[in-house]
Amino acid sequence: MADTAQLIEVLKNRSFFYRTLSSLYLNTLTQEQIDSLAQADFSAFGADEPLLIAGFDDMRRYLRKRNTGTRQELAVDFTSTFVGAQAYEGRSAVPYESVFRSESGLLMQEPRNEVYRTYKQAAIKLREGVDLPEDHISFEFEFLAILCDRTVEALDARDQGRAIGLLKAQATFIEDHILSWFDALADLANKMLTTRFYRGVLKITKGYLNVDMEAIQDLIAELEGTGPAEEGVA
């Protein structure tokens, strides 16, 4: 069984990656973010997952050729697709759960209410001044990052039961509130995106969700004492 320090390191990496995903879907990128992403090494995140490998390759190849017009090009692609400045066959790829999970395809439907109640039960609310619905994918990724942070706190406090409960809550949230509609978002967005960078973002998102669902189950198994035995231990 892995020691607590190893489990905490995994959780911190998960928190970091979910916050990275959150930032990619919330706003157009600043020049500082673009430069940081161009230099980032994400090789430790799911190196064997084909979608992650392909997505990071897309992003790296695009950013390798960045120039003075890159930020503007990315901003136009983001705004056109994820802010809804353009549509494909009458549909916009705005990343709100309600748009893809409700029959009406409109904002502020029951999926938003479900997410709002989940945040409220966890004593989490959007920052002051934010007037976007709670079911924006960026906020959903930030919620997962916060739950990762709380799991670290639980392990630091030696509260294994709370840590397991938080991990199970993360798995349920990913399955019910992200995987349930992300493919539909990606399919539609890919019909409108023009940059290799944002197509790569969609790939790494799905790839990481696949990897992370497995990682959560492994973490739970470790904490419940059912994980693989350490080498040399019967």
C-alpha positions as CSV (number, residue, x, y, z in Angstrom):
1,M,0.0,0.0,0.0
2,A,1.3,3.5,-0.9
3,D,2.2,5.8,2.0
4,T,0.2,8.9,2.8
5,A,2.8,11.2,1.3
6,Q,2.5,9.4,-2.1
7,L,-1.3,9.6,-2.0
8,I,-1.2,13.3,-1.2
9,E,1.2,14.0,-4.1
10,V,-1.3,12.3,-6.4
11,L,-4.1,14.4,-5.1
12,K,-2.1,17.6,-5.4
13,N,-1.3,16.8,-9.0
14,R,-5.0,16.1,-9.6
15,S,-6.0,19.5,-8.1
16,F,-3.4,21.3,-10.2
17,F,-4.6,19.7,-13.4
18,Y,-8.3,20.4,-12.8
19,R,-7.4,24.0,-12.1
20,T,-5.5,24.1,-15.4
21,L,-8.5,22.7,-17.2
22,S,-10.7,25.3,-15.5
23,S,-8.6,28.1,-16.7
24,L,-8.6,26.9,-20.3
25,Y,-12.4,27.0,-20.5
26,L,-13.2,30.1,-18.5
27,N,-11.6,33.0,-20.4
28,T,-9.4,33.9,-23.4
29,L,-5.8,33.2,-22.5
30,T,-3.4,35.9,-21.4
31,Q,0.1,36.1,-23.0
32,E,1.5,34.9,-19.7
33,Q,-0.7,31.8,-19.8
34,I,0.3,31.1,-23.4
35,D,4.0,31.4,-22.6
36,S,3.6,29.2,-19.5
37,L,1.7,26.5,-21.4
38,A,4.3,26.5,-24.1
39,Q,7.0,25.7,-21.6
40,A,4.9,23.3,-19.4
41,D,5.8,19.6,-19.1
42,F,2.7,17.5,-18.7
43,S,4.4,14.2,-19.3
44,A,3.5,13.0,-15.8
45,F,-0.2,13.2,-16.4
46,G,-1.5,10.0,-17.9
47,A,1.5,9.3,-20.2
48,D,-0.1,6.1,-21.5
49,E,-3.5,7.6,-22.4
50,P,-3.7,8.1,-26.2
51,L,-6.0,11.1,-26.0
52,L,-3.7,12.9,-23.6
53,I,-0.7,12.1,-25.8
54,A,-2.4,13.4,-28.9
55,G,-3.9,16.5,-27.2
56,F,-0.6,17.6,-25.6
57,D,1.1,17.1,-29.0
58,D,-1.5,19.3,-30.7
59,M,-1.1,22.0,-28.1
60,R,2.7,21.9,-28.2
61,R,2.9,21.9,-32.0
62,Y,0.6,24.9,-32.2
63,L,2.4,26.9,-29.5
64,R,5.8,26.1,-30.9
65,K,4.9,28.3,-33.8
66,R,3.5,31.1,-31.7
67,N,4.1,34.7,-32.8
68,T,2.7,38.2,-32.1
69,G,-0.7,37.1,-33.6
70,T,-1.1,33.9,-31.6
71,R,-3.0,35.4,-28.6
72,Q,-5.5,37.1,-30.9
73,E,-6.0,34.0,-33.0
74,L,-6.7,31.9,-29.8
75,A,-9.0,34.6,-28.4
76,V,-11.1,34.6,-31.6
77,D,-11.3,30.8,-31.7
78,F,-12.3,30.7,-28.0
79,T,-14.9,33.4,-28.2
80,S,-16.4,32.1,-31.5
81,T,-16.8,28.6,-30.1
82,F,-17.0,28.6,-26.3
83,V,-18.6,32.0,-25.7
84,G,-21.1,31.3,-28.5
85,A,-20.2,34.0,-31.0
86,Q,-20.9,31.5,-33.8
87,A,-23.2,28.5,-34.1
88,Y,-23.3,25.3,-36.1
89,E,-26.7,24.3,-37.5
90,G,-28.2,26.6,-35.0
91,R,-26.4,25.3,-31.9
92,S,-23.7,26.9,-29.8
93,A,-20.9,25.1,-28.1
94,V,-21.1,27.1,-24.9
95,P,-19.8,24.8,-22.1
96,Y,-22.8,24.7,-19.8
97,E,-24.2,21.4,-18.6
98,S,-27.8,22.6,-19.0
99,V,-27.3,23.3,-22.7
100,F,-26.3,19.7,-23.4
101,R,-28.3,17.8,-20.8
102,S,-31.7,19.5,-20.9
103,E,-34.3,18.9,-23.6
104,S,-34.6,22.7,-24.2
105,G,-30.9,23.1,-24.8
106,L,-31.1,26.4,-22.8
107,L,-29.2,27.8,-19.9
108,M,-30.4,27.7,-16.3
109,Q,-32.2,24.4,-16.5
110,E,-32.4,21.5,-14.0
111,P,-28.8,20.4,-14.5
112,R,-27.7,23.8,-13.3
113,N,-30.0,23.4,-10.2
114,E,-28.5,20.0,-9.5
115,V,-24.9,21.4,-9.6
116,Y,-25.9,24.4,-7.5
117,R,-27.3,22.1,-4.8
118,T,-24.1,20.0,-4.9
119,Y,-22.0,23.1,-4.4
120,K,-24.3,24.3,-1.6
121,Q,-24.1,20.9,0.2
122,A,-20.3,21.2,0.1
123,A,-20.5,24.8,1.4
124,I,-19.0,26.2,-1.9
125,K,-20.2,29.1,-3.9
126,L,-19.0,31.1,-6.8
127,R,-16.8,34.1,-6.2
128,E,-18.5,37.5,-5.7
129,G,-19.1,39.3,-8.9
130,V,-19.3,36.1,-11.1
131,D,-22.6,36.2,-12.9
132,L,-22.3,33.0,-15.0
133,P,-24.4,29.9,-14.2
134,E,-22.9,27.4,-11.8
135,D,-22.9,24.6,-14.4
136,H,-20.2,26.1,-16.6
137,I,-17.5,23.4,-17.1
138,S,-14.8,25.7,-15.6
139,F,-16.6,25.9,-12.3
140,E,-17.2,22.2,-12.3
141,F,-13.5,21.6,-12.7
142,E,-12.7,24.1,-10.0
143,F,-15.1,22.2,-7.7
144,L,-13.2,19.0,-8.3
145,A,-10.0,20.8,-7.5
146,I,-11.4,22.0,-4.2
147,L,-12.5,18.5,-3.3
148,C,-9.0,17.2,-4.1
149,D,-7.7,19.9,-1.7
150,R,-10.1,18.8,1.0
151,T,-9.1,15.2,0.5
152,V,-5.5,16.2,1.2
153,E,-6.6,18.0,4.4
154,A,-8.5,14.8,5.5
155,L,-5.4,12.7,5.0
156,D,-3.2,15.2,6.8
157,A,-5.7,14.9,9.7
158,R,-5.6,11.1,9.4
159,D,-9.3,11.0,8.6
160,Q,-9.4,8.1,6.2
161,G,-13.1,7.8,6.2
162,R,-13.6,11.4,5.1
163,A,-11.0,11.1,2.5
164,I,-12.7,8.1,1.0
165,G,-16.1,9.9,1.1
166,L,-14.6,12.9,-0.8
167,L,-13.1,10.6,-3.4
168,K,-16.4,8.8,-4.0
169,A,-18.1,12.2,-4.3
170,Q,-15.6,13.2,-7.0
171,A,-16.2,10.1,-9.0
172,T,-19.9,10.6,-8.8
173,F,-19.7,14.2,-9.8
174,I,-17.4,13.5,-12.8
175,E,-19.7,10.7,-14.0
176,D,-23.0,12.6,-13.4
177,H,-22.1,16.1,-14.3
178,I,-19.2,16.1,-16.8
179,L,-18.9,12.7,-18.6
180,S,-22.7,12.8,-19.1
181,W,-22.3,15.7,-21.6
182,F,-18.7,16.4,-22.4
183,D,-18.6,14.2,-25.6
184,A,-21.6,16.2,-27.0
185,L,-19.8,19.5,-26.3
186,A,-16.6,18.2,-27.9
187,D,-18.3,16.9,-31.0
188,L,-20.0,20.2,-31.6
189,A,-17.0,22.4,-30.7
190,N,-14.8,20.5,-33.1
191,K,-17.1,21.5,-35.9
192,M,-16.3,25.1,-35.2
193,L,-12.8,25.3,-33.8
194,T,-10.1,26.5,-36.2
195,T,-6.9,26.1,-34.1
196,R,-5.1,22.9,-33.3
197,F,-4.6,24.2,-29.8
198,Y,-8.2,24.1,-28.7
199,R,-8.8,20.8,-30.5
200,G,-5.9,19.6,-28.3
201,V,-7.6,21.0,-25.2
202,L,-10.7,18.9,-25.9
203,K,-8.6,15.8,-26.3
204,I,-6.7,16.3,-23.1
205,T,-9.9,17.0,-21.2
206,K,-11.5,13.7,-22.2
207,G,-8.3,11.8,-21.8
208,Y,-7.7,13.1,-18.3
209,L,-11.2,12.3,-17.3
210,N,-10.7,8.8,-18.4
211,V,-7.4,8.5,-16.5
212,D,-8.7,10.2,-13.4
213,M,-11.8,7.9,-13.0
214,E,-9.3,5.0,-12.8
215,A,-7.0,7.0,-10.5
216,I,-9.9,7.7,-8.1
217,Q,-10.8,4.1,-7.8
218,D,-7.1,3.2,-7.2
219,L,-6.9,5.8,-4.4
220,I,-10.1,4.5,-2.8
221,A,-8.7,1.0,-2.9
222,E,-5.4,2.1,-1.3
223,L,-7.3,3.8,1.5
224,E,-9.6,0.9,2.1
225,G,-6.6,-1.4,2.2
226,T,-7.5,-3.4,-0.9
227,G,-4.8,-2.0,-3.1
228,P,-1.9,-4.0,-4.5
229,A,0.5,-5.2,-1.8
230,E,3.9,-3.6,-1.6
231,E,6.8,-5.5,-3.1
232,G,8.0,-8.2,-0.8
233,V,4.9,-8.2,1.4
234,A,2.7,-11.3,1.4
